[in-house]
Amino acid sequence: MKKKSPFLLLFLACFQLTVFAQSNSVTFSKTSKTAESTTEFKSGEFIYAHVKFPQAVAGMLTLSDKPVTFVTEFYSKNKLIDDEMFGFDLAKVKGSKQTTLILPIVSDPTVDIPLWGKNLFSIRLPASLAKLPEGKHEIEYKVKSYNYKDANESMAEGKFTLVIETGAQAWFKKNEKDSYDAFTKRGVSTVDVSERDLAMGVVGGKNVITLVNNCGKSVWMRKLGGSDKTEYRLANGQEMKYDRGTGYLEEWNFTTQKWNTISKIWEPGANGKANICGK
């Protein structure tokens, strides 16, 4: 059999790498409806990422018995600005043939983005964008998942330019509030309380307490018990039940990008609930 030229082999290898690099594409748009491929946005405009994969997203993930979590990270000048996390019930993702994700970056609070039983809203990033100085900023965007190589590698990446105009701070702060209000009203998961408690490993008993997030921002906690590592997003004002007898909690630190063990033992107040920030 005739051997292939080394130059041909090199070309084919480069071609395959190019196809792979381009297959996980991110297109940015002012609307969730169409991927209009916008490369520059102004403050005051909504931004959505249309992420396309060459195969079913669920097939790229390592699915165990814990919820599926996606993370979108935003960088400016190689420095992390902020991130958003989206958690989904495993049963909603498993077996899904969906090959695209539409993820909000700056949400239109009047528009629902349905995905696996949830409506998605960006509630963290606007406050961080309000801190950027006026002018042009190149924003690097990364999509990760704790179910994909433990979020150590990106599933898809892209870049866009954001022009911060005069008065942007007030607009972003209003957008953050409006998006959060929409999230609390329409963005909650279809998973009911008993299913959520099951995902958190709550088994009942006198050790079970109700934790209330009064930190003024969303927090991510990870329940650890044996080999189980279940992650849960707790938006400001939301509650969760925690059984102190079945494991311990860790909290995600957005500054260090690490999980920190929570050593404080929360005790419920007069209302039977424990405020995690002690206010």
C-alpha positions in Angstrom: 0.0 0.0 0.0 1.3 3.4 -0.9 2.5 5.5 2.0 1.1 9.0 2.5 3.4 11.9 2.1 4.6 13.3 5.5 3.5 16.7 4.2 0.0 15.3 3.6 -0.1 13.9 7.0 0.9 17.2 8.5 -1.7 19.0 6.5 -4.4 16.5 7.6 -3.4 16.9 11.3 -3.5 20.7 11.0 -6.8 20.5 9.3 -8.3 18.3 12.0 -7.0 20.6 14.7 -8.5 23.6 12.9 -11.8 21.9 12.6 -11.8 21.0 16.3 -10.9 24.5 17.3 -13.6 26.0 15.2 -16.3 23.4 16.1 -17.0 24.8 19.6 -18.0 28.3 18.4 -19.3 31.3 20.3 -21.3 33.9 18.5 -22.4 37.1 20.4 -25.7 38.8 19.8 -27.9 41.6 21.1 -30.8 39.1 21.2 -31.4 35.6 22.3 -33.4 34.9 19.2 -30.7 35.0 16.5 -27.0 34.6 16.5 -26.3 37.9 14.6 -22.5 37.7 15.2 -22.0 41.1 16.8 -18.4 41.9 17.8 -18.9 45.3 19.5 -21.5 46.3 22.1 -22.3 49.5 23.9 -23.3 49.8 27.5 -27.0 49.8 27.6 -27.3 46.9 25.1 -28.2 43.4 26.0 -25.6 40.7 25.2 -26.2 36.9 24.6 -23.7 34.1 23.8 -24.8 31.5 21.3 -22.6 28.5 21.9 -22.6 25.7 19.3 -21.0 22.3 19.8 -20.3 19.6 17.2 -22.2 17.0 19.4 -24.8 16.9 22.1 -23.7 18.9 25.1 -24.8 16.2 27.5 -22.5 13.7 25.7 -19.5 15.9 26.5 -20.2 15.9 30.2 -19.3 13.5 33.0 -22.7 12.8 34.5 -22.9 11.3 38.0 -25.5 11.8 40.7 -25.0 15.5 41.2 -26.5 18.5 39.5 -25.0 19.8 36.3 -23.2 23.1 36.7 -22.0 25.5 33.9 -19.7 28.5 34.6 -19.2 31.4 32.3 -16.1 33.5 33.0 -15.4 37.1 31.9 -11.9 38.5 31.6 -10.5 41.9 30.8 -6.7 42.2 30.2 -6.3 38.7 31.5 -8.0 39.5 34.8 -11.2 37.8 35.9 -14.0 40.4 36.0 -16.7 38.0 37.3 -18.5 34.9 36.4 -22.0 33.4 36.3 -23.0 29.9 37.3 -26.0 28.0 36.1 -27.1 24.8 37.8 -29.4 22.2 36.4 -31.2 19.1 37.6 -29.3 16.0 36.3 -32.5 14.3 35.0 -33.2 17.3 32.8 -29.8 17.1 31.1 -29.2 13.4 30.9 -30.1 12.1 27.4 -30.6 15.6 26.0 -29.7 15.9 22.3 -29.2 19.7 22.5 -26.1 20.9 20.7 -26.4 24.6 21.4 -26.5 26.8 24.5 -27.9 30.4 24.6 -26.4 32.0 27.7 -27.2 35.5 28.9 -24.2 37.9 29.5 -26.3 41.1 30.1 -29.9 40.0 30.3 -33.1 41.6 28.9 -35.2 41.1 32.1 -38.4 40.8 30.1 -37.1 37.8 28.1 -36.9 34.2 29.3 -34.1 32.0 28.2 -35.4 28.5 28.8 -32.8 25.7 29.3 -33.4 22.3 31.0 -36.2 23.5 33.2 -34.9 26.9 34.1 -35.1 30.5 32.8 -31.6 32.0 32.8 -30.6 35.5 33.8 -27.3 37.2 34.3 -27.4 38.6 37.8 -23.7 38.9 38.7 -21.9 40.5 35.8 -23.7 43.8 35.4 -22.5 45.1 38.8 -18.9 44.3 37.8 -19.3 46.0 34.4 -20.5 49.1 36.2 -17.0 49.4 37.7 -15.2 49.5 34.4 -13.9 52.9 33.3 -15.3 54.6 30.2 -13.9 53.5 26.9 -13.4 50.3 25.0 -12.7 47.0 26.7 -12.0 43.6 25.1 -13.9 41.0 27.0 -12.7 37.4 26.9 -15.5 34.9 27.4 -15.1 31.2 28.6 -17.7 28.5 29.1 -16.8 25.8 31.6 -18.5 23.0 33.5 -17.7 21.1 36.7 -18.9 18.1 34.7 -16.3 18.7 32.0 -12.7 18.1 33.2 -13.7 19.6 36.6 -13.9 23.1 35.0 -10.1 23.1 34.5 -10.5 23.6 30.8 -12.9 25.6 28.7 -15.6 24.0 26.6 -15.8 27.1 24.3 -14.2 30.6 24.2 -14.8 33.9 22.4 -14.1 37.6 22.5 -16.1 40.8 22.1 -15.6 44.5 22.5 -17.6 46.5 25.1 -17.8 50.3 24.9 -18.5 51.8 28.3 -20.3 55.1 27.8 -21.1 58.0 30.2 -23.9 57.0 32.6 -23.2 53.3 32.2 -22.9 52.7 35.9 -26.5 53.6 36.7 -27.8 51.5 33.8 -25.8 48.4 34.8 -27.0 48.7 38.4 -30.6 48.9 37.3 -30.1 46.0 34.9 -28.7 43.9 37.8 -31.7 44.7 40.0 -34.2 44.1 37.2 -32.5 40.8 36.2 -32.4 39.6 39.8 -36.1 40.4 40.2 -36.8 38.4 37.1 -34.7 35.6 38.3 -36.4 35.3 41.6 -39.9 35.4 39.9 -39.3 33.3 36.8 -35.8 31.9 36.9 -36.2 29.3 39.6 -35.7 25.7 38.7 -38.7 23.4 38.2 -37.2 21.1 40.8 -39.4 21.2 43.9 -38.2 21.6 47.5 -38.1 17.9 48.3 -36.0 17.2 45.1 -33.7 20.0 46.0 -33.2 18.7 49.5 -32.5 15.3 48.1 -29.8 16.7 45.8 -28.2 18.4 48.8 -28.1 15.2 50.8 -30.6 16.3 53.4 -32.0 13.3 55.1 -34.0 14.9 58.0 -33.5 14.6 61.7 -32.6 17.0 64.5 -29.4 18.1 62.8 -31.2 19.7 59.9 -31.2 23.5 59.9 -32.5 26.0 57.4 -29.8 28.3 56.0 -30.7 31.8 54.6 -28.5 33.7 52.2 -28.5 37.3 53.5 -25.1 38.2 52.0 -26.5 40.6 49.4 -25.2 38.4 46.6 -25.4 34.9 45.3 -23.1 32.3 46.9 -22.1 28.8 45.8 -21.9 26.1 48.3 -20.6 22.5 48.0 -21.9 19.7 50.2 -19.4 17.0 51.0 -20.2 13.7 52.5 -18.0 10.7 51.8 -17.3 10.7 48.0 -20.4 12.9 47.3 -19.7 16.5 46.2 -22.9 18.3 45.5 -22.9 21.9 44.4 -25.7 24.3 45.0 -26.3 27.9 44.1 -28.0 30.0 46.7 -29.3 33.4 45.4 -29.6 36.3 47.8 -32.7 35.7 50.0 -33.0 32.0 49.1 -33.0 29.2 51.7 -31.7 25.7 51.8 -31.8 22.9 54.3 -28.6 21.4 55.5 -28.1 18.3 57.6 -25.0 18.8 59.8 -24.8 15.1 60.5 -24.2 14.0 56.9 -21.2 16.0 55.8 -19.8 19.5 55.7 -20.0 22.6 53.5 -17.5 24.5 51.4 -18.0 27.9 49.8 -16.7 29.0 46.5 -14.3 32.0 46.7 -14.5 34.1 43.5 -11.3 35.9 44.3 -9.0 32.9 44.9 -11.1 30.6 42.6 -11.0 27.9 45.2 -13.4 26.1 47.5 -13.0 27.0 51.2 -14.2 24.9 54.1 -16.8 26.6 56.2 -15.8 26.1 59.8 -18.5 28.2 61.4 -21.3 26.3 63.0 -24.5 28.1 62.1 -27.3 28.1 64.8 -30.9 29.0 64.0 -32.3 32.3 65.3 -35.7 33.0 66.8 -37.4 32.3 63.4 -35.7 28.8 63.3 -33.4 29.9 60.4 -29.7 30.6 60.3 -28.4 33.6 58.4 -25.1 32.6 56.7 -23.6 36.1 56.8 -24.7 36.8 60.3 -26.7 39.9 59.7 
